[in-house]
Amino acid sequence: HTEWAGEYESQKRADKRMALVIPITVMVIFLILYTMFRSFKWAMLILVSVIMASIGGPLALFITNTNFSVSSAVGFLALFGVSVQTGVIMIEFINQLRARRKGMEVSTQEHIVEAAIEGAVLRLRPIMMTMLVATLGLLPAALSHAIGSDSQRPFAIVIVGGLLANLVIGVFLLPTLYVWMAREDDVLPAPESTEDF
């Protein structure tokens, strides 16, 4: 009989583990988001933006002609965490803006749109800082071709590509989806004082 061993066998074992770890990770992230927002809608919206931002990872692997490996799969898990953070920053801030404006003499849809635009503009800098710090920190590893870079390079490429895609999606697509999904009876947090803004 023929038996494949060594790196091939290790890859297959790792693939089986990842097939279990990734769905569990996504489920845990969803439960935490649901607990935080007390809303299925906002938790799903952030998860959709995370999944869409993950498109940047495979695209970066394709552009750099890098094979998918265990290292790049771990990169996706790290990318999920940063993408969730971006979504939470944006959705939480837009919800706060809506909570502060509730009861104003303006149509509900109008103040949802205004809150989404203002949230995207005011949260652009914090989101960019989060993304750029991680991206610039991993850029040397992503561009490295030195001996021993085979394990760290796919990890870094996935995160750098995913974060760049997440920056665009987080600032443009997420507020657009928010306006599309938001309703008058949404669960909103208690309004904070204006000094916090």
Disulfide bonds with the S-S distance in Angstrom:
none
